[in-house]
Amino acid sequence: MKAIKNIAIIAHVDHGKTTLVDKILHHCKLFRSNESTGELILDNNDLERERGITILSKNVAVVYKDVKINIIDTPGHADFGGEVERVLNMADGVLLLVDAFEGPMPQTRFVLKKAIDLKLKPIVVINKVDKENCTPDIVHESVFDLMFELDADEWQLDFPTVYGSAKNNWMSTDWKKQTDSVAPLLDMVLEHVPSPEIEEGNTQMLITSLDFSSFTGRIAIGRLQRGQLTSGMKVNLIKRDGSKIPSRIKELNLFDGLGRKKVDNVQPGDLCAVIGLEDFEIGDTIADFDDPEALPTIAIDEPTMSMLFTINDSPFFGKEGRFVTSRHIRERLEKELEKNLAMRLETTDSSDKFIVFGRGVLHLSVLIETMRREGYELQIGQPQVIIKEIDGVKMEPIEELTIDLPEDVSGKAIEMVSLRKGEMLAMNPKGNRMVCEFKIPSRGIIGLRNQLLTATAGEAIMNHRFIEFSPYRGEIAGRVNGSLISMEKGSAIPYSLDKLQERGKFFVAPNEAIYTGQVIGENTRQDDMVVNVTKTKKLSNVRAAGSDDKVKLAPPIKFSLEEALEYIQKDEYVEVTPNSLRLRKTLLDENDRKRQKT
């Protein structure tokens, strides 16, 4: 029986989790010396690589000094809190990564709270000590203060610390003494992370994650708590509501390096993948056939935001996507529910509209982006914050917001946040930058990032995490400027765009195909304005065709998906197709819009 250690790596976004896992994999000789692996090996999804963030947690296993270490890489964004929560159930200890310059950040707090509540032993890794002006000793103290704040037990507060730079491939117990590998960290894991506690009793395993294979179907992943599993064994599947379904295990896999290997039996305390079970969900227990006992299921934080998903009914529907009907969209959303725990789905009185609840704009925009790449066409309504009524009082979600920005523009940021009903908690200078902390309603955050980046010339770094529901703070002024709406269907003519430049900023490029009712720009005034950009120049012998080439047009504004979602107003949709993002009015016809107003 091989000794096992299960660890999860938790940290704020961009503090170097995935890079550290890379270095551990290389150190444990997982690859041949001539094998080219590239960087961020675990971020294997296109979307993760593009954005530079981890979205789905990954499992890898390495062997170090004859001990098998199962490593779980977790996302750093609080929007993917559902992911973090459930995978921490599989670990016995956590590596808490903290940037030696930035120190503990909002999401550090969020993920650490989860780990402390689950009684996991933390090992603190102070990363990026090669940065200029970094203060590892002060960061070490602030991590201790944070743990104390979060009511950690004495044995948790007595945490070991290791310093180093994952990027430069070294870790050491003293930050001034550089070593040549990450071995000191792995030695610390062997020394301090407890081996899984194995209770006596019959088989119990909580399903904490899902995988899918086109050959074998759905695969259940979790940690075997006690007892044993063998391939071909009869088991009972205990659901959340307590009902039991008899099942049989076809195949068992253990994590081995980056992949999985087939085994006949699994020892308790190890992470494994079970193939062959039907109708299971995350939070179900695989238990003994004769005497089944359930494990406590996973509680997940409630969603704080919702969006309307509907079919694409614009004049350009079906030109790019393969899946355009409401049935396609519904099936895809139901499939997502199985593995995305923090998401909820509600149907509406219309068969082609669905309300999807999630943890934030990023959480839902990742789902939309994934669907778009798979060939779906859909339209998304404005993000709405969930308002609850508790004891007759209207309550809304409040978040803690941290903005890191240059000192000379901090006044603008404070003004913007206060307009959105935010209240200031603290201001801490760090070199020539200022870190401001606020409490702000979730409604106020929608669209704030865009404005902030504009006001600070792209310098502001914004992070936020959900704290609580508190009484409603009144109306927040939304976008002031109205929209420029296309009058005709056709293509945007440079001549017309040039003549209309003083009316506002455009979102469409010259000669781009547009339709009636599409939002093609932002008006300089408050009201919406209908404009015709498909009008060509009338040619006569005085007006020659050639003199039109000298048109100088400002480049169109191009939105990313999150920016578009945050930009739109109540009566607008974002049309999402595999190759394009368009903004449009819900009612395309101008007369219909006027009737609705009256």
FENVEN-V931775 format. One record per backbone hydrogen bond with DSSP energy under -1.0 kcal/mol. NH is the residue of the N-H (numbers start at 1). CO is the residue of the C=O. If there is no record, write none. Layout:
# FENVEN-V931775
NH:CO  NH:CO
This chain:
# FENVEN-V931775
5:68  7:70  8:93  9:72  10:95  15:12  20:16  21:17  22:18  23:19  24:20  25:21  26:22  27:23  28:24  29:26  30:25  35:32  44:42  49:45  50:46  51:47  52:48  58:73  60:71  61:257  62:69  64:67  67:64  68:3  69:62  70:5  71:60  72:7  73:58  74:9  80:77  81:78  84:80  85:81  86:82  87:83  88:84  90:87  91:88  92:6  93:6  94:121  95:8  96:123  97:10  98:125  100:127  103:99  109:105  110:106  111:107  112:108  113:109  114:110  115:111  116:112  117:113  118:114  119:116  120:115  121:92  123:94  124:160  125:96  126:162  127:98  129:164  131:128  134:131  135:100  139:135  140:136  141:137  142:138  143:139  144:140  145:141  146:142  147:143  148:144  149:145  150:146  151:148  152:147  157:153  158:154  159:157  162:124  163:172  164:126  165:170  170:165  171:181  172:163  177:174  186:182  187:183  188:184  189:185  190:186  191:187  192:188  193:189  204:226  205:286  207:284  208:221  209:221  211:219  213:217  217:213  219:211  220:274  221:209  222:272  224:270  225:204  226:204  231:264  232:249  233:230  235:247  236:287  237:245  238:285  239:243  242:239  245:237  247:235  249:233  250:275  251:275  253:273  254:261  256:259  257:61  259:256  261:254  263:252  266:229  269:224  270:267  272:222  273:253  274:220  275:251  283:207  284:281  285:238  286:205  287:236  288:203  304:358  305:358  306:384  307:356  309:354  310:379  311:352  317:314  319:316  322:375  323:375  329:325  330:326  331:327  332:328  333:329  334:330  335:331  336:332  337:333  340:336  341:339  343:340  344:357  346:355  348:353  353:350  354:309  355:346  356:307  357:344  358:305  364:360  365:361  366:362  368:364  369:365  370:366  371:367  372:368  373:369  374:370  375:372  376:371  377:323  378:576  379:310  380:574  381:308  384:306  386:304  388:395  390:393  393:390  395:388  396:470  398:468  399:440  400:465  401:438  402:463  403:436  404:461  405:434  407:432  409:406  410:407  413:409  414:410  415:411  416:412  417:413  418:414  419:415  421:418  422:417  423:439  425:437  426:437  428:435  430:433  433:430  434:405  435:428  436:403  437:426  438:401  439:423  440:399  442:397  444:441  448:445  451:447  452:448  453:449  454:450  455:451  456:452  458:453  459:456  461:404  463:402  465:400  467:398  468:398  470:396  472:394  482:525  484:521  485:529  486:518  487:531  490:514  492:512  493:533  497:493  498:494  499:495  500:496  501:498  503:500  504:501  505:522  507:520  511:492  512:509  514:490  517:486  518:515  519:583  520:484  521:484  522:505  523:482  524:503  529:483  531:485  540:543  544:542  548:545  549:546  551:548  557:506  564:560  565:561  566:562  567:563  568:564  572:569  573:584  574:380  575:582  576:378  577:580  582:575  584:573  585:517  586:571  593:589  594:590  595:591  596:592  597:593  598:594
